[in-house]
C-alpha cells in the first residue's frame, strides 16, 4: 500500500505540474466566474468554487508533501554519496538531522573556512 501511494503521489505531482493542467484550472475558474451573473452570484455559486478548491488543495498537500519528502531523501542520499567518495569532510553527512542552532554553528564554520581559503 505504501509503494502504491508513493507511485500515485509521483504521478499526480508530475501531472499537476504541467502547464496544461494550470490552463485547465484557469479555464474552470473563468467559466465559474462567467456563470456568476446567471446564478446572481448566489451563495451556492460561491460555495461551488470554495468547496472545489478546498478539497483539491487539501488532498494535494498530502500528495505533494509525499513526493517532496521522497525527492529530498533521494537528493540527500546522492549528496552523502558524493561526500563519501570525495575529499569533503564526512561530518556533513546527516546534517539535515541537526537542530537549527547546530546548523547555524556549522554554517558559520563553513563561512570561516571559506574566508581562510579565499
N, C-alpha and C positions, 0 to 999 in steps of 0.2 A: 504494500500500500504506500509505503514511504517513497519508493522509487517511482511509482505511478504518479504521485503528486509532484515529484521533482521534474519528471518529464513534462507533465501537464503545465507546471509553472514556467518552465523554459519555453515551451511552445507559445503559451499565452503572452509571455513578456516579449518574445520576438515578434509575434503578431501585433500586439498592441503598440509597438514602437514604430510601425511602418507608417509612412506619410498618408497612405490611402485610408488608414483607419482614422487618422486625425481628420481627414477631409470628410469621411462619412459621419463622424461625430459632429463636425461643424455643420454639415447639411442637416442633420437631425435637429440641431438647435435652431437653425434658420427656419426650418419647417415648423417647429414648435412655436417660434416667435411669430411667424406669419399667420398661424392659426389663432393667435391671441384675439384679434378682433371678432372672429367668428364665434368664439366662446365668451365674448365680453370680458376677457381677462379674468375669468372666474377663478375661484379658489381651486376648483378641480383642475383647471388648465395649469395653474401654478404647481399643484400637487404632482402632476404627471412628471414634470421635469425635475422637481425636487426629489421625488421618490426614486426615479430612474437614476439620476446622478449619484444619489446617496448609496444606492445598492451597488452600482458599478464601482464606486470609489472604495467602499467597504471591502468588497471582495478582492479588488485589485491590490489593495495594501498587502494582503497576505501572500498573494501570488508573487508580486514584485519583490517583497521582502525575502521570500524563499529563494528566488533566483539571484538576488543581490548577495545574499549570505553565501550561497554556493560559489558565486563568482569571486567574492572576496577571499574565501578559503582557498580556492584554486590559485589565485594570484599570490597569496601568502606562501603557499607551498612552492610555487615556482621561484619566488624571491629567496626563500630559505635554501632551495637547491643551488641557486646562484651563489649565495653567501658561502655555502659549504664547499663549493668547488672552486672558489676564487681565493684571493688573498684578503678578503674582507674579514672583519672581526666577527667571530661566531656569537658574540654577546648580543648581536642584533636579531638573532633567531628567537622568535617568540615574544618580541617586544609589544606585539599587539595585545598581549595579555596584561601589560603593566597598567597601573592606575595613572591618572592624569599628572600627578606630581612627579612620578618616576619618568614619565615620557618627557616632561618639561626639562628635568635634570639631564636626561640623555640628549635631548635636543641642544642644550647649552654646551655639553661636552663635545658634540659634533661640530657646533659652530666655532668653538675654541680651536679644535683640531684643524678646521678649515682655515682659520686665520693664521695659524702657525705655518701651514703649507703654502699659503698664498702670499 
